[in-house]
Amino acid sequence: MIGLRRTLRRDALARVAFAVLAAVALAASVGPWLTPFDPLAVDLAANYQPSSRAHWLGTDHLGRDTLSRLIAGARVSLGIALTSTACGLVAGGAVGLVAAWRRGWIERLLLQGVDILLALPELLLAITAITILGRGTVSTVVAVAVYAVPSFARIARAAAQPIVRGEFVAAARASGASDLRVLAVHVLPGCWPPLLAHTTVMLGSAILLASGLSFLGLGVQPPDAEWGAMLSRGRELLRTAPLGAVAPGMAITLTVLSFSVLGDGLRDASPRRGGRR
């Protein structure tokens, strides 16, 4: 939180990004109860309508209100991003901490697994996971989480390595503290700044990857509203209903860009040295 306040105080672009993300989060939180139309309600008599007072962003091929679906899609896209990134942070952070703490064959084995995941293109890795698990929202979360694990593991290991060599860690071990307690109390707090900065960037990457899977028809399935799925259907109707593609495309672009800008600001504000002193 201190790093976030410092970033927002000195970086105007980060403040704009934070405002955009706050608006998206607010829409995802309370928007579905405020939308004038049911995002899943079909009205074939009102399909392909242009922007109007009733439908600000028009309607799609089934007569569903585009604005209502865009807001509902924010909840789905952010939910997938938050859940998958949290899973990747926990799993990857644990792998990185163990690799830094346990030298020898354990470290080499963990790093080789991480290198294998890093060597695979992100979309190919996600499609492989979807192929094994099947299509759907849960499979998308797992696929994106698997993609997030290796980068978190690398960052956690790099941040933990100088800390585990510190005198305070040696003193804690000499006093009889368990490995788990030393990692949780003395090592993990020093790893949080770089992990938090990467988490912010990874949230944008997760939205982009999940939207790409839905765009290909492998992620969230109809009739659920999701930005990538909306973009996939909207591109087929660019001439008759262009807002159906422009609106979700702009939502993805602004959200991902805002996460990236805010993450870069947090990374610049992070202390260069980890651990307690």
VENPE-V646872 format. One record per pair of residues at least 6 apart in sequence whose ideal C-beta (glycine too) atoms are under 8 Angstrom apart, sorted by the first residue. I is the first residue (numbers start at 1). J is the second residue. D is the distance in Angstrom with one decimal. If there is no record, write none. Layout:
i = <I | I>
j = <J | J>
d = <D | D>
This chain:
i = <3 | 3 | 3 | 3 | 3 | 3 | 4 | 6 | 7 | 7 | 7 | 7 | 7 | 7 | 8 | 8 | 8 | 8 | 10 | 11 | 11 | 13 | 13 | 14 | 14 | 14 | 16 | 16 | 17 | 17 | 17 | 17 | 17 | 17 | 18 | 18 | 20 | 20 | 20 | 21 | 21 | 21 | 21 | 24 | 24 | 24 | 24 | 24 | 24 | 25 | 27 | 27 | 28 | 28 | 28 | 28 | 28 | 29 | 31 | 31 | 31 | 31 | 32 | 32 | 32 | 32 | 34 | 35 | 35 | 35 | 35 | 35 | 36 | 36 | 36 | 37 | 37 | 37 | 37 | 38 | 39 | 39 | 39 | 39 | 39 | 39 | 39 | 40 | 40 | 40 | 40 | 41 | 42 | 42 | 42 | 43 | 43 | 43 | 43 | 44 | 44 | 45 | 46 | 46 | 46 | 47 | 47 | 47 | 47 | 47 | 48 | 48 | 48 | 48 | 48 | 48 | 48 | 49 | 49 | 49 | 49 | 50 | 50 | 50 | 51 | 51 | 51 | 52 | 55 | 55 | 55 | 56 | 57 | 57 | 57 | 57 | 57 | 57 | 57 | 58 | 58 | 58 | 58 | 59 | 59 | 59 | 60 | 60 | 60 | 60 | 60 | 60 | 60 | 60 | 61 | 61 | 61 | 61 | 66 | 66 | 66 | 66 | 66 | 67 | 69 | 69 | 70 | 70 | 70 | 70 | 70 | 70 | 72 | 73 | 73 | 73 | 73 | 73 | 73 | 73 | 74 | 74 | 76 | 76 | 76 | 76 | 76 | 76 | 77 | 77 | 77 | 77 | 77 | 77 | 77 | 77 | 78 | 80 | 80 | 80 | 80 | 80 | 80 | 80 | 80 | 81 | 81 | 81 | 81 | 81 | 81 | 82 | 83 | 83 | 84 | 84 | 84 | 84 | 84 | 84 | 84 | 84 | 84 | 85 | 85 | 85 | 85 | 85 | 85 | 85 | 87 | 87 | 87 | 87 | 88 | 88 | 88 | 88 | 88 | 88 | 88 | 88 | 88 | 89 | 89 | 89 | 89 | 89 | 91 | 91 | 91 | 92 | 92 | 92 | 92 | 92 | 92 | 92 | 92 | 93 | 93 | 93 | 93 | 93 | 93 | 94 | 95 | 95 | 95 | 95 | 95 | 95 | 95 | 95 | 96 | 96 | 96 | 96 | 96 | 96 | 96 | 96 | 96 | 96 | 97 | 97 | 97 | 97 | 97 | 97 | 97 | 98 | 98 | 99 | 99 | 99 | 99 | 99 | 99 | 100 | 100 | 100 | 100 | 100 | 100 | 100 | 100 | 101 | 101 | 101 | 101 | 101 | 110 | 111 | 114 | 114 | 114 | 114 | 115 | 117 | 117 | 117 | 117 | 117 | 118 | 118 | 118 | 120 | 122 | 122 | 122 | 123 | 123 | 125 | 125 | 125 | 126 | 126 | 126 | 126 | 126 | 126 | 126 | 127 | 127 | 127 | 127 | 129 | 129 | 129 | 129 | 130 | 130 | 130 | 130 | 130 | 130 | 133 | 133 | 133 | 135 | 135 | 135 | 135 | 136 | 136 | 136 | 137 | 137 | 137 | 137 | 139 | 140 | 140 | 140 | 140 | 140 | 140 | 143 | 143 | 144 | 144 | 144 | 147 | 147 | 147 | 148 | 148 | 148 | 151 | 151 | 152 | 152 | 152 | 155 | 155 | 155 | 155 | 156 | 156 | 158 | 159 | 159 | 159 | 159 | 159 | 159 | 160 | 160 | 160 | 160 | 162 | 162 | 162 | 163 | 163 | 163 | 163 | 163 | 163 | 163 | 164 | 166 | 166 | 166 | 168 | 168 | 168 | 169 | 169 | 169 | 172 | 172 | 172 | 172 | 173 | 177 | 186 | 186 | 187 | 189 | 190 | 190 | 190 | 191 | 193 | 193 | 193 | 193 | 194 | 194 | 194 | 196 | 196 | 197 | 197 | 197 | 197 | 197 | 198 | 198 | 199 | 200 | 200 | 200 | 200 | 201 | 201 | 201 | 201 | 201 | 202 | 203 | 204 | 204 | 204 | 204 | 204 | 204 | 204 | 205 | 207 | 207 | 207 | 207 | 207 | 208 | 208 | 210 | 210 | 210 | 210 | 211 | 211 | 211 | 211 | 211 | 211 | 212 | 212 | 213 | 213 | 214 | 214 | 214 | 214 | 214 | 214 | 215 | 215 | 215 | 215 | 216 | 217 | 217 | 219 | 219 | 219 | 220 | 220 | 220 | 221 | 222 | 227 | 227 | 227 | 228 | 228 | 230 | 230 | 230 | 230 | 231 | 231 | 231 | 231 | 233 | 234 | 234 | 234 | 234 | 234 | 234 | 234 | 234 | 234 | 235 | 237 | 237 | 238>
j = <193 | 196 | 197 | 266 | 269 | 270 | 266 | 269 | 14 | 262 | 265 | 266 | 268 | 269 | 14 | 15 | 18 | 265 | 269 | 265 | 268 | 261 | 265 | 261 | 262 | 265 | 258 | 261 | 257 | 258 | 259 | 261 | 262 | 265 | 258 | 262 | 254 | 255 | 258 | 255 | 258 | 259 | 262 | 74 | 78 | 251 | 254 | 255 | 258 | 78 | 71 | 74 | 71 | 74 | 75 | 78 | 79 | 75 | 71 | 72 | 74 | 75 | 39 | 71 | 72 | 75 | 71 | 65 | 67 | 68 | 71 | 72 | 54 | 65 | 68 | 55 | 64 | 65 | 68 | 68 | 64 | 65 | 68 | 69 | 71 | 72 | 225 | 64 | 223 | 224 | 225 | 64 | 62 | 63 | 64 | 59 | 62 | 63 | 64 | 62 | 63 | 63 | 55 | 59 | 63 | 59 | 60 | 61 | 62 | 63 | 58 | 59 | 60 | 61 | 237 | 240 | 241 | 55 | 58 | 59 | 63 | 58 | 241 | 243 | 57 | 58 | 243 | 58 | 65 | 66 | 67 | 67 | 65 | 66 | 67 | 70 | 243 | 244 | 247 | 66 | 241 | 243 | 244 | 65 | 66 | 241 | 66 | 69 | 230 | 233 | 234 | 237 | 241 | 244 | 233 | 237 | 241 | 244 | 230 | 241 | 243 | 244 | 247 | 247 | 225 | 230 | 225 | 227 | 230 | 247 | 248 | 251 | 225 | 225 | 226 | 227 | 229 | 230 | 248 | 251 | 227 | 251 | 137 | 220 | 224 | 225 | 226 | 227 | 207 | 210 | 211 | 226 | 227 | 228 | 252 | 255 | 207 | 137 | 140 | 141 | 144 | 206 | 207 | 210 | 220 | 144 | 203 | 204 | 206 | 207 | 210 | 203 | 141 | 145 | 140 | 141 | 142 | 143 | 144 | 145 | 148 | 206 | 210 | 144 | 145 | 148 | 199 | 202 | 203 | 206 | 141 | 142 | 145 | 148 | 144 | 145 | 146 | 147 | 148 | 149 | 151 | 152 | 202 | 148 | 152 | 195 | 199 | 202 | 145 | 149 | 152 | 148 | 149 | 150 | 151 | 152 | 153 | 155 | 156 | 152 | 153 | 156 | 188 | 191 | 195 | 156 | 110 | 113 | 114 | 149 | 152 | 153 | 156 | 157 | 152 | 153 | 154 | 155 | 156 | 157 | 158 | 159 | 160 | 191 | 156 | 157 | 160 | 183 | 187 | 188 | 191 | 106 | 110 | 106 | 107 | 110 | 111 | 153 | 157 | 107 | 156 | 157 | 160 | 161 | 163 | 164 | 187 | 160 | 164 | 179 | 183 | 187 | 153 | 157 | 149 | 150 | 153 | 154 | 150 | 125 | 146 | 147 | 149 | 150 | 150 | 151 | 154 | 128 | 147 | 205 | 209 | 209 | 212 | 143 | 146 | 147 | 143 | 144 | 146 | 147 | 209 | 212 | 213 | 143 | 213 | 216 | 218 | 139 | 142 | 143 | 146 | 139 | 140 | 143 | 213 | 218 | 219 | 139 | 142 | 143 | 217 | 218 | 219 | 221 | 219 | 220 | 221 | 219 | 220 | 221 | 224 | 219 | 210 | 213 | 214 | 218 | 219 | 220 | 209 | 213 | 206 | 209 | 210 | 205 | 206 | 209 | 202 | 205 | 206 | 198 | 202 | 195 | 198 | 202 | 191 | 194 | 195 | 198 | 191 | 195 | 194 | 190 | 191 | 193 | 194 | 195 | 274 | 187 | 190 | 191 | 274 | 273 | 274 | 275 | 169 | 186 | 187 | 190 | 191 | 274 | 275 | 187 | 186 | 275 | 276 | 186 | 275 | 276 | 182 | 186 | 187 | 181 | 182 | 185 | 186 | 182 | 185 | 275 | 276 | 275 | 276 | 274 | 275 | 276 | 274 | 266 | 270 | 271 | 274 | 267 | 270 | 274 | 266 | 270 | 263 | 264 | 266 | 267 | 270 | 263 | 267 | 263 | 259 | 262 | 263 | 266 | 259 | 260 | 263 | 264 | 267 | 263 | 259 | 255 | 256 | 257 | 258 | 259 | 260 | 263 | 256 | 227 | 252 | 255 | 256 | 259 | 252 | 256 | 219 | 220 | 226 | 228 | 219 | 226 | 227 | 228 | 231 | 252 | 219 | 228 | 219 | 228 | 220 | 226 | 227 | 228 | 229 | 232 | 228 | 229 | 231 | 232 | 232 | 229 | 232 | 226 | 228 | 229 | 226 | 228 | 229 | 229 | 229 | 248 | 251 | 252 | 248 | 252 | 244 | 245 | 247 | 248 | 245 | 248 | 249 | 252 | 244 | 241 | 242 | 243 | 244 | 245 | 246 | 247 | 248 | 249 | 245 | 244 | 245 | 245>
d = <6.1 | 6.9 | 7.7 | 5.5 | 4.7 | 6.0 | 6.6 | 4.8 | 5.0 | 7.3 | 4.0 | 5.5 | 7.4 | 4.6 | 5.8 | 5.3 | 6.0 | 7.9 | 8.0 | 4.7 | 7.9 | 5.6 | 7.5 | 6.1 | 5.5 | 3.8 | 7.8 | 7.8 | 7.4 | 3.9 | 7.5 | 4.0 | 4.5 | 7.7 | 7.6 | 5.9 | 5.7 | 7.2 | 4.3 | 7.0 | 5.0 | 6.8 | 6.8 | 5.6 | 6.8 | 7.6 | 7.9 | 5.5 | 7.9 | 6.8 | 5.1 | 5.0 | 7.5 | 4.1 | 4.2 | 4.8 | 7.6 | 7.7 | 3.8 | 7.4 | 6.7 | 7.3 | 7.5 | 6.4 | 5.6 | 6.3 | 8.0 | 7.3 | 7.0 | 4.0 | 5.5 | 7.3 | 7.7 | 7.1 | 6.9 | 7.8 | 7.4 | 3.8 | 4.5 | 7.0 | 6.3 | 6.9 | 4.3 | 4.4 | 7.4 | 4.0 | 5.0 | 7.1 | 5.3 | 8.0 | 7.5 | 6.4 | 4.7 | 6.0 | 6.4 | 7.6 | 7.5 | 3.5 | 7.3 | 6.6 | 5.4 | 6.6 | 7.8 | 5.4 | 4.0 | 5.8 | 6.9 | 5.5 | 6.1 | 4.2 | 7.6 | 6.5 | 7.7 | 6.7 | 7.4 | 5.3 | 5.1 | 5.6 | 5.3 | 4.4 | 7.6 | 5.1 | 7.6 | 7.8 | 6.1 | 5.2 | 6.4 | 7.5 | 5.3 | 6.9 | 7.0 | 5.0 | 7.6 | 3.9 | 4.4 | 6.7 | 4.8 | 8.0 | 5.2 | 5.4 | 5.7 | 4.8 | 6.9 | 6.0 | 6.2 | 7.4 | 6.0 | 7.2 | 7.9 | 6.9 | 7.3 | 7.4 | 6.5 | 5.1 | 7.1 | 6.3 | 7.4 | 7.9 | 7.9 | 8.0 | 5.9 | 5.7 | 5.8 | 7.6 | 4.1 | 6.2 | 7.5 | 7.6 | 7.1 | 5.3 | 6.3 | 6.1 | 4.1 | 4.2 | 5.1 | 4.7 | 7.9 | 6.0 | 6.6 | 7.4 | 7.6 | 7.0 | 7.4 | 6.1 | 6.3 | 6.3 | 4.7 | 7.9 | 5.4 | 6.5 | 6.7 | 6.0 | 5.0 | 7.7 | 7.8 | 7.6 | 7.4 | 6.8 | 5.8 | 5.6 | 6.7 | 6.9 | 7.6 | 4.7 | 7.6 | 7.5 | 5.0 | 7.9 | 4.0 | 4.7 | 6.6 | 7.0 | 5.1 | 7.8 | 7.7 | 4.7 | 7.6 | 7.9 | 3.7 | 4.3 | 6.4 | 5.2 | 7.3 | 7.7 | 7.6 | 5.8 | 6.1 | 5.1 | 5.3 | 5.2 | 7.3 | 7.9 | 3.9 | 7.5 | 7.6 | 4.7 | 7.7 | 7.4 | 2.7 | 5.0 | 7.9 | 5.4 | 6.8 | 7.3 | 5.4 | 6.7 | 5.9 | 7.9 | 7.2 | 5.0 | 7.5 | 6.5 | 4.2 | 6.6 | 6.9 | 2.7 | 4.1 | 7.9 | 6.5 | 5.5 | 7.4 | 4.6 | 7.9 | 7.3 | 6.3 | 8.0 | 5.5 | 7.9 | 6.8 | 7.0 | 7.9 | 4.2 | 7.4 | 7.9 | 6.7 | 4.2 | 6.7 | 6.7 | 2.7 | 3.9 | 7.8 | 7.8 | 6.4 | 7.9 | 5.6 | 7.4 | 5.4 | 5.5 | 6.5 | 6.9 | 7.3 | 7.0 | 6.5 | 7.3 | 4.7 | 4.5 | 6.0 | 7.0 | 4.8 | 7.7 | 7.4 | 4.7 | 3.7 | 4.9 | 8.0 | 5.5 | 7.7 | 7.2 | 5.8 | 6.8 | 6.3 | 7.4 | 7.4 | 7.7 | 7.7 | 4.5 | 4.9 | 6.4 | 7.8 | 6.8 | 7.2 | 7.9 | 6.6 | 4.2 | 4.7 | 7.6 | 7.7 | 7.8 | 5.1 | 7.9 | 6.1 | 7.1 | 6.3 | 7.5 | 6.4 | 5.5 | 4.1 | 6.5 | 7.4 | 5.7 | 5.8 | 7.9 | 5.9 | 7.7 | 7.5 | 7.9 | 6.5 | 7.0 | 5.9 | 3.8 | 5.4 | 5.3 | 7.2 | 5.3 | 6.5 | 4.8 | 7.6 | 4.0 | 5.9 | 7.4 | 7.6 | 5.6 | 7.2 | 5.9 | 7.9 | 7.4 | 6.1 | 7.5 | 5.3 | 7.9 | 7.3 | 7.9 | 5.4 | 5.6 | 7.3 | 7.8 | 4.3 | 6.4 | 7.8 | 6.8 | 4.9 | 5.4 | 5.5 | 7.9 | 8.0 | 6.2 | 5.5 | 7.7 | 6.7 | 6.7 | 7.0 | 6.9 | 6.8 | 7.5 | 7.9 | 5.4 | 6.0 | 5.3 | 5.5 | 6.3 | 7.7 | 6.6 | 4.1 | 8.0 | 5.1 | 7.0 | 5.0 | 5.3 | 7.5 | 5.4 | 7.6 | 7.3 | 6.3 | 6.5 | 6.6 | 7.2 | 5.0 | 4.6 | 7.3 | 5.4 | 3.8 | 6.0 | 7.9 | 5.3 | 7.5 | 6.1 | 7.6 | 5.7 | 6.0 | 5.4 | 6.8 | 7.6 | 5.0 | 7.5 | 5.5 | 6.0 | 7.7 | 7.8 | 6.6 | 7.7 | 7.1 | 3.6 | 3.9 | 6.5 | 6.2 | 7.9 | 3.9 | 5.9 | 7.1 | 7.3 | 5.7 | 7.5 | 6.3 | 7.8 | 5.5 | 8.0 | 4.0 | 4.0 | 5.5 | 7.0 | 7.7 | 7.8 | 5.7 | 5.3 | 3.6 | 5.7 | 6.4 | 5.8 | 3.5 | 7.4 | 7.9 | 7.9 | 4.9 | 6.9 | 4.1 | 7.4 | 7.5 | 3.1 | 5.1 | 7.2 | 7.6 | 7.7 | 6.6 | 5.9 | 5.7 | 7.4 | 6.9 | 5.1 | 5.8 | 7.7 | 7.7 | 6.6 | 7.7 | 7.3 | 5.2 | 3.1 | 7.0 | 5.4 | 8.0 | 6.2 | 3.6 | 6.8 | 4.8 | 4.9 | 7.5 | 3.3 | 4.2 | 6.9 | 4.3 | 7.0 | 5.8 | 4.4 | 7.5 | 8.0 | 7.0 | 6.8 | 6.3 | 7.1 | 3.9 | 7.5 | 5.6 | 7.8 | 6.8 | 4.3 | 5.5 | 5.2 | 7.5 | 7.3 | 6.9 | 7.8 | 7.6 | 4.0 | 5.8 | 4.5 | 5.4 | 7.1 | 6.9 | 7.2 | 7.9 | 7.9 | 3.5 | 3.1 | 7.6 | 7.7 | 6.5 | 7.8 | 4.9 | 5.5 | 7.1 | 5.7>
